[in-house]
Each structure stands twice: as structure tokens, then as C-alpha cells.
Amino acid sequence: MEVRVGETLLCLSVLSSVFFVDPVLGKYVKGLVNTKEDWLFLTRFCYLTDFGRLDFRFRYPKSHCCQNILLYFDDSSQWPAVYKRHEKNCYQKEAVLRPENRQVINLTTHYTWSGCVVEGDGDEEVLSCVGGRSFRSRRERWWYIALSKCGGEGLQLEYEMKLTNGQSFWTQHFSADEFGILETDITFLVIFSLVFLLSCYFAYNLKGRQLLHTTYKMFMTAAGVEVLSLLFHCVYWGLYARDGVGNGSLKILGKLLFSVSFLIFLLMLILLGKGFTVTRARISHSGSVKLSIYMTVYTITYVILFIYEAEFFDPGDVLYAYDSPAGYGLMGLQLLAYVWFSYAVLVSLKHYPEKQPFYIPFFTTYTLWFFAVPVMALIANFGIPRWAREKIVNGIQLGIHFYAHMVFLVITRPSAANKNFPYHVRTSQIGILLSSPKAGEGGEGFPHHAYGNGSFLGDSQPNFTELFSIHSDPVKTVEETVARKAPEVARNSEQKIITTAADLTVISPPPPIPPRPATRSPPPPPQPPSFTEYFSMQGGGGAIGTKA
């Protein structure tokens, strides 16, 4: 039992290190500092213009007096001028602060605003500082909190800070760059739930017509996992809004499910591009091996990038996932997947040009999807203010995912009016095709046929196509010779007349005609009943009759 518990904890720790990449968990920040450095970054927070508040509690041995809390904002002359500037010493980093803005909190009893008092802790005296600070600015700003003791022997401090924006449930514990994320996630949770339910309804109709293929099941799985991901994110942000801490495991699980949904959807697109369930019953062995290797490498690289981000993520520099080398790596992987997707679609169109009504809109719409996230990230890096990036990028990314799912839902809807419907072979026929004698020589390909949406005519109107269809079994082609002179009969390009054999024995012979006087001309010979005119099709060069 102990071994199993240890393995479980190990798995949880690995998942945490991989998927937990946000720099700030909650706005109740606490920790213990013990370092030889004389200047150290602690945390950051994006405050509103008038409602920002910092409440703190610091404790450290009096023998390590005197330490300072430094408050930098995101102006180019402040935080960017000191962070990771190794050529500057501690005094130079403190010099950029403006004393008139009260950006330095001296943790001593001589500084009234620090709220410090001397307390006994066994044989050692400690300074306990409890106080707060309000933040006001002309716009939302990032504030960075650092600790310093220039010219000393190091830093030693126990700290606890509460950073808030107003008193509203929707803003209090959120950094200004996170405003609206909870509301956005709730909105898209409702939207994706409707998409998933609608896909289930379509799947029910497709199953009734034996057209519920594997690729559509993959789409349903991706949509369902997306719903679960958003559900966990909403629960996490709801708990976070209540207490400022939340449950980190829920966010980890939400990120994991979001990644799984993306990979399933990506695999589905590549399979459809290669024609799986659209033009072929299965992927060739070599194609399956290549695709398996590609998706395995893609998944492993995806995980490695998250590990890299978790290990080397710098909260003092990076503000969201795509603003980092790992984020650029993810964009590169998506572009690489697009190359695979494009090649697969072009090959499928080359062998099945009749599928253009499906593949052309399919390729066009998902080309936009593949490029949307990289373009969005580049715009966010260079065109969106830092204090608004995360919430804007979150909304755009969810909107892009909704676009991808909605497009697929529309082009695969089971309706007679849908001219882009991809499937024309029923699921019950796939086994027959695979077991055919041609299966060993590329028989996994479907017969050339445009679409199967003719089976959906019953949804809106009677299907008259099958009423007058002539099946191939009772039809035969014969060469006939006319024994007597008669008007020339129109023939097809092969000089053959297509007729349908019929059993005329059921037709009773006409009754005998009584003899007539010889003075009158004999009547014409009796003719069997004929219904040719009912099914004749008049053409420019004659008539081709079908006898019943």
C-alpha cells in the first residue's frame, strides 16, 4: 500500500511540474527567504487604477536589520531597468525608486508606515511588521515587489502578503490582467456544452444511417474533453475568487484535459486529410507507422516544452505561456502539424477529385485555424498591453477552438441540404471492403463516389430517386436483330439496346377471333400489351425504351 501511495504522489508531482506553469497561484503569497544575496524578487501583481491594496506581515531576526520592501512598477525606467541587470548593484537598483511615491518600505521601528515592533522569540528578538499600502495610478499597472539589504550579509525574512483589487467577487483576488477570465470560461463552458450535445444528436442520426465513423467519434471525444477542461477551470477560478487561493490540482487537471482535447482534434484533422473514413477504410501500414511516430514525437515535445516552462519560467519576465521560448516552441509544432495536414489533403484530392466539395472548404477553414494561434500570440507580444494580455489571449484562444469545433459540426451535419457531407460508405460496408480480394492491393480505398447525403432526403422530402432506379441484377444487355423492315431504332454509343427482361407468361392470350366474310380484309395480328411509353425517355437522336 505504501508503494502505491508513493507512486501516486510521484505521478501527481510530475504532472504538477509539467502542467502547472502559472507564475502566481493566488494572491495570498507567503514564504521564507534565506539567501546570501542582497536583492531578491518576491512576486508581482497587476493593480487597478484606484482599488489596489497590499496587506503584509513580515518577520525577521533583529540581528539581520535592516531590510527593505521595494515596490517597482512597469515603467521602462523602473522594473525593466533593474531586473536581470547584473551590471547594477543593490544601491543602483534602489536608486531608480521615487521616494515621493513611497515605493520603499523600511522594515524598522523608525519607519512608522511599516508597522514594525520588536517581539521576543525565545532568546532572540525579532522584528514583526504588519501593515498595508494602497496603489493608485492613471491606468492598470504591473507592480513588482522585491526585498533588499544593501551592503549586508544576506537576506532572511518570513513573509505573508495579500494582494487585492476592490471588494467585488469578480475582481477582489484577481490581478487586473485576469479580469474576465472566469466570466469568459463560464460562457464558453455553456457554448461548448451545446456543441457537444448537438454533436451527440447528429451522431444519433448518423448511427441510424450507419454513417457514424471513427473520425466523428474522435470529434465528439475532443468536444467532450474540452467541456470537462472548461468545467475544471471554472471550478478553480470560482474557488480562487472566493478565497484567493483556489485548488491548484483542478487547474492542473484542466490544463491536462485541454491539451488532450487539442491533440485528439489535431489527430482527427490529419486522419481526415489523409482520407480516413472519407476515401479509404484504413490507413496503410507505412502511413500508420509514420503517423504514430509523428504524434508520439509531437506529444513528447509538447510535454518537454511544458517541463521547460515549469523549470525555467521567470515570473519577473514572462506574463503568459506564449510569451516565452516554450510558447514559441508550441507555435512551431502547430505549424509543423499544418505541413503534414496540407500534404495529406493534397494527396487525397489527387486520387479523389470528386471530394472537392468537402476538402476545399475543409482545407480552407482549418488553414485559418492552424495559423490563428501563432498569429494571435505574435500580435499579443507586440500589440496588446502587458496588463491585458492574459485575459485577451484566453478569450481569443477559446474562440479559436470554438471556431474549429463549430466548422466541423456544420460540414458534417446529417442533412440533405449539406453539399459538403464527407461520408458516403456505411460502417457496415467497411468490413466487406477490407475483406474483398482487392484488399491486399490497395483495397482499403473506397469506391469513387461523391457523397452519401442522398440518404438524408427523408428528413425533409420524399426520396423519389430510388423509386425509378433500375438495379443492376435484373438488367442485361443483348444484341437484337430486326427480322423485318421497320423504322430504325435508336441505339446507344455501343449500338446496343438496353432492355429489362420480364416474364410474360402471366399475360393470358387473347381470345380467338371468329371468322369473317372473305369480302373483308383480315384484321391485323394480335399484339401483346406494351407499356413502353410509360418509361420512355425522349432524346435528341431517338428514344430508348424500357419494357416492363
Buried (B, 14 or more C-beta within 10 A) or exposed (E): EEEEEEEEEEEEEEBEBBBBBBBBBBBBBEEEBEEEEBBBBBBBBBBBBEBBBBBBBBBBBBEBBBBBBBBBBBEEEBBBBBBEEEEBBBEBBBEBBEEEEEBBBBBBBEBEEBBBEEEEEEEEEBBBBBBEBEBEBEEBBBBBBBBBBBEBEEBBBBBBBBBBBBEEEBBBBBBBBBBBBBBBBBBBBEBBBEBBEBBEEBBEBBEEBBBBBBBBBBBBBBBBBBBBBBBBBBBBBBBBBEEBEBBBBBBBBBBBBBBBBBBBBBBBBBBBBBBBBBBBBBBEEEBEEEBEEBBEEBBEBBBEBBBBBBEEBEBBBBBBBBBBEBBBBBBEBBEBBBEBBBEBBEBBBEEBEEBBBBBEBBBEBBBEBBBBBBEBBEEBBEEBEBBBBBBBBBBBBBBBBBBBBBBBBEBBBBBBEBEBBBBBBBBEBBEEBEEEEEBEEEBBBBEEEBBBBBBBBEEEEEEEEEEEEEEEEEEEEEEEEEEEEEEEEEBEEEEEBBBBEEEEEEEEEEEEEEEEEEEEEEEEEEEEEEEEEEBEEEEEEEEBBBEE
